[in-house]
Amino acid sequence: MVLKWEPVLKDVISEILETMFFAMVEFQDCGRGDRCFDYESEIELQNHEGRIAISLQLSEGFARMITAGFLGIEENQVKDEDLRDSVKELVNMIGGGYHARINDAAWKLGIPRVWKIGSDPTHRAQAAVRLDFSFFEEPAGSAALSYLAG
């Protein structure tokens, strides 16, 4: 189930960003090896065998743009609280979509979290493989899924 997470997560992210946030992204290496994005959100799915953490990192510009689209307001009207709430909602929808696709009721969806990424790289989620995506060829974000047994 977790071994083929990349195509499932790509499909879920694309579908949600297009239908709920009116943003079409392309998955590609964005050339940001250091992955210096501004916001990170995370949600977990848990069962008796372990947990799956889905992490999403976004640039502030992209987060602000999708928040405006989601709320139906202009980008300059987006407040920081609105931005954080919409990024949490985005990762919640992604977690729910992933949960629906794996179709296993034993997995329980957790509560989404969001935080501003600081200059300390230890606060960034570490994953062997990240799915970078862009919006009109500009780096917009990165997603990862981590499985932790037990």
N, C-alpha and C positions, 0 to 999 in steps of 0.2 A: 504494500500500500504506500509506504513512505518512499520506496525506491523510485517511483515514477512521479514524484511530486512536481517537477518542473513544468511539464505541459499542463497539468491540472491547475497549478497556481497561475500560470500565464493566462489560461482561459478565464479563470475566475476574475483576476485583476482587470483584464481587458473588458469583460462583460460589465463589470460594476462601474468602472470608470466611464465607459461609453453610455450606459443607460442612466446612471444616477448622477454623474458629475459632468457629462457632456464633453469628455476628453478622450481622444483616441491616442493611444501610446504605441510606440514600437519598441520591442525588446531587442536590445543590442548592447554591446559593450560601449558604454558612454565615455570611455577613456578617463574614468575617475577612479584610478586604482586606490586612492586613499579614501574614496567615498565620503567626501566632505559635504554631506547634506546637513540641513538645518534642524529637521524634526525627525523623531523616530517614534513609531507606535508599535505596539506588540499585543498579540492576543494568544492565548494558549488553549489547546484542546487537551483534556486529560482523561485517562482511564486507569484501570488497575495495573496495566503493564508499563505505563510511562506517560510522557507528555510530548506534544508537538507545539513548538513555538513558531508563530508566523510573525516575522519582523518586517516592517516597512519603513524605509527612510525616504524623506522627500525634501526637495529644495523649498525654501520659503516662497519663492515666486510661484512655483507650481501648486503648492498647498493653498496659497492665497487665491489663485485663479480657480481651482476646483471648488473651493469653499464658496466663492462668489457665484459660480454656476449652480451649485447645490442649493444655495439659499435664494437665488434669483435676485442678487444685488450686484452693484458695481464693486470691483476689486478694492477701490479706495474706501469703501464702506465696511470692509471686513475687519472686525475687531479680533484681537489676539485670542480671546476666549472662544469666538466663533470658529477660528482657525483650528484651535486645539480640539474642539468638539467635533468638527467635521472630519478631522484626521482620525479621531477615535472611532467615529461612525464608519469611516471607510475601512479601517482594519477589522471592525466588527463584522461588516458585510462580507469582507474577504474571508474571514474565519468561518462565518456561517455558510458561505458558498463552498468553501473547501470541505467543511463538515458534510454538507449535502452530497457532494460528489463522492466522498469516500463511503457514504451510505452505511455507517456503522453506529448504531445507537449507543454503543458502549462509550464512545467519546463524548465528553461534555465540554461545551464551549464556555470559556472563562470570561472575565471582564477585561475590556480593552484598556490599555494605558498609553499615554503619550507624554513625551518630554522633549525639551529643546536640547539638541546635541551640543555639548560643550567642547572645549578644545582638548579635553582629556580623552584620548582614544579608548580608554578602558570602559567608558560608558556606552560605547557603541557595540551593538550585537555582533558577535563574531560568527561567521559561517564560512564553510569551505567554498560553497558556491552561492553566489548572489545573482539575481536576475535584474540587471540594469535595464531601465527603460527611459525613453526620451519622448519629448513632446515637441513636434516640429523641429526635430534634430538637435534640440537642446536637452542636456541631461536633466531629468525630472525626478528620478528616484531609483530605488533599488529595493528588491524584496528577497527574503530568504526564509527557508523553513529548516528548523532544527528539530531532531528527534532525540529525546533523552529517555533512556530505558529506566524502569524502576521508579 
